[in-house]
Amino acid sequence: MAAAPRFSLAEAERLLGPAVVETVRRQVDAAPPLRPEQREQVRAVFASARAMRPVRPAADAA
């Protein structure tokens, strides 16, 4: 089983393009900070996540 490709910020920025990246950065900068309970909810989601095996399409399994 092949490992999932690692996330690359540089590759994501290249795929999206400079205009999209700049728009997203402006939106993030303008957003209010997370409240403590929101931050805890996000932390809990990541803490409870489990790695899953890739699922093969049914056509490939036959």
Summary of the structure (lengths in Angstrom):
residues: 62
radius of gyration: 17.7
end to end distance: 17.7
largest distance: 50.8
contacts: 78
relative contact order: 0.09
helix: 61%
strand: 0%
